[in-house]
Structure formats: C-alpha cells, structure tokens
Amino acid sequence: MESLTQSAPTLTTTQKKEFDDNGFLVVPGLISGDLLKNIQKGYAKTVAGEIESEDWANQFKPGQLLQLPGPSKNLKELQGEEHLDLMVEVARQLFDESVCFWYDQLIFKPAGNPWETLWHQDAGYWNNMPDDRPAVTAWLAVEDVAEDMGCMSFVPGSHKEKRIEHRDASDDNPISGALQAVCDPDEVVKVPLRAGDVSFHHKYTLHYTSGNHGKADRCGLVNHLRGM
C-alpha cells in the first residue's frame, strides 16, 4: 500500500484570481490514491449504519438524506487528518494568511432523494463571525457528482455583496436549522466533480444543490475552515 501522504498543489496566479473574482474554485484531484480510497471506505461504512457514535445516535434512516456532524471525530479513516491538511494548505494560499480547520459534516444524498439545499451563504449560519475574518468551505466529492445528482451550484461574484438577508426555512426543508437566502440569481454556475476533487467557496458565496435525480448516491464531506 502506498503512503497516504500527499502534498497540496501550489496555486497559480490564475487560480487565485478566479477565486477572488468568482468566490469559488475547484482543485481537481486534491485527494487521491490510497488517501481517497480510505475515505471512501469509512464513508461507505457510515452510510450503511455500521459506525457507533453518540453524535450520530438515532440519525440513521436507510435510504434517506443524512447530515452528520463531526465525521473527522467519528471515523478512524479520517483521523490521520491528511485530507484536512491538504485543504488547509490550499485555503492559506487563497487568503494569503493563516487558516485552520474549524468543523466538518458528512452530507449524504441518496439517488432519487428530492430535497434541495436552498440558496444560502455559509456566513448566514455564522452570525457571530466578524466580517473581516476569512472563512471558506471545502466540499470534497467522495464519489463522482454529476449535475443531475445535485452538484454544487454557485453565483459567481456573489461574495462581493458581503452578508445578505436569510429567512428561516426549517419548516420547508429537512436540513437541520435550514436557512434560505433572499435572492434571485441572474447567473448560476453548476460544478460537477470527480471523486477526489474539492471545491472551495467563500463564506459569502451564494450556493445551492438540487435534489439527487441521478442513479447514484451523492457522497460529500463538507469541511469548514477559518482564519486563526
């Protein structure tokens, strides 16, 4: 078995400008090889209900949407933190300052699940974070994610508007504490990913995912990073 240790790529000036202009950036194949295979193994055990965790007790409903907190704390396959180190290194390059891991989530959307993740800014959930504190979300595709499976959709440049108003959407959506941004996007970019690709989006970037209308399950790890 090859070493799980990998190195983060050095971002180009073009990539950094893309993030600055659009508020999101895809880093293809950031997680690969045995490191990705190990994550896939732990993820599969989780969605099959094989992991015992107090954090996840009573949250497993076969074939339904899962939103589980703290996978890096509950899965031994994630506790080497190599994947987090790679994401943190990319984020540090995006902001040109120190960034650290904050918290993560496992979000599993099975094939045929109709539920949307409504338009929002991640900062809508982080009311106590100062505007000038950098924060970014790194969305790791554990398996391939096609457009019809509910890939990430972004509004390019929306991060420049800073924080916008959100409404409580918890009565309309099964996502815990769901919020919905008050917006009407003119331009939307859909971002399908291959397994191991990671999309990074700014805390103020508007984003959305549709229901999973494909034939394969959508498997994602959501990793939130912030300035130190």
ABEGO torsion letter per residue (X at the ends): XBBABBBBBBBBAAAAAAAAAAGBBBBBGABBEAAAAAAAAAAAAAAAGABBBAAABGABBBGBBBBBBGAAAABAAAAAGAAAAAAAAAAAAAAGBBBBBABBBBBBBBBGBABBBBBBBAAAABAABBAABBBBBBBBBABBBBAAAGBBBBBBGAAAAEBBBBBBAAAABABBGBBBBBBBBABBBBBBBBBGBBBBBBAABBBBBBBBABABBBBBBBBBBBBX
